[in-house]
Amino acid sequence: MFSFWSHFPDADLDADRLAEATIDFQRAFDLDFVKTAPNGMYAVEDLGVQVDFSDVPQGGVAKVTETPYATPDAWLRLPEADLARGALARELRALRLMRAAMPGVPIVFTVFSPMTIASKLSRGRIHAQIAERVSLEAVHVGLDRIARSVSALSQAAIEAGADGVFFAHQDTGRDLLSYDDFCEFVVPYDIEALLGAQRGRFNILHAHGAQIRFREIQDYPVQALNWHNWETRPSMAAGMLTSGKCIVGGVDRWSITRNDVPAVQRQILETLRAVAGQGDLIIAPSCAIRAGFSAQTMHAIRDFVRSLTGPDAAQTVAA
């Protein structure tokens, strides 16, 4: 199996355009599953922050420019998420449109972890708030509220036709929080958030970045794991061996952006040899593919993966 995902910066602020772009993407590349591709700030758009999208058309990223969550006590004023309006309603509408147009294609709906959302809301300040040990109860209140919102959104997505969630986690780096703080402020709220996805048959945990706390997250209640496996440890084989989960990965995202098809083919073969007989594998990139890749590159990679399921596949992998 093979999939990959990118972003649609010209379409991801409108449900109909985002759905159309995703459907066209699937028609072009015939992937084995589709990951929804919302803008990276959708989870915080309606929570009192100011978001600047002006750099996106030039290839940049959206930024929170003003936030009321610069101090711990502000988490007590965090509003409850409303699935019936705003950005969350937009993403659910886009999902329903995708499902109607692609009835036989597995779809995973992108949600963010509670700490990732809190980090976006506070412009990264929450890590220091925790380290400074001030008003920690307020921090817990905020994280609990976010976790319940993510859970509700995940449940609504699965009821709308998603096969599971893509639980995107950008805050598992060892440099962000101590081990004890990670166990207190991250793990419990991740599990609470994932409760809403328990009826999903294909939930993927994506650990973004370097020096991830793989041991601490590998037992999360998901069916599959995805991380920057060509950029940080563990290796694919080690991750599969210790987690016992399906691994979604094996391809360096930057090789695709550079359109280096031979490098990607080598990575796929090395991955297949390393994990042979250990468990389930879906070939995919380590993260979203940045702009610069060509359609020809993706067709070549997809065709190469599918060639490895034919009668001569064993010889190709073993060579």
Secondary structure, DSSP 8 states (H G I E B T S, - for coil): -B------TTTTTSHHHHHHHHHHHHHHH--SSEE----TTTTTTTTT-EEE-TTGGGT---EEEE-S-SSGGGGGG-----TTSHHHHHHHHHHHHHHHH-TTS-EEEEEE-HHHHHHHHTTTHHHHHHHTTSSHHHHHHHHHHHHHHHHHHHHHHHHTT-SEEEEEE---BTTTS-HHHHHHHTHHHHHHHHGGGTT-S--EEEE-SSSB-HHHHTTSS-SEEEE-TTTSSS-HHHHHHHH-SEEEEEE-HHHHHTT-HHHHHHHHHHHHHHHTTTS-EEEEESS---TT--HHHHHHHHHHHHHTTSTTHHHHHH-
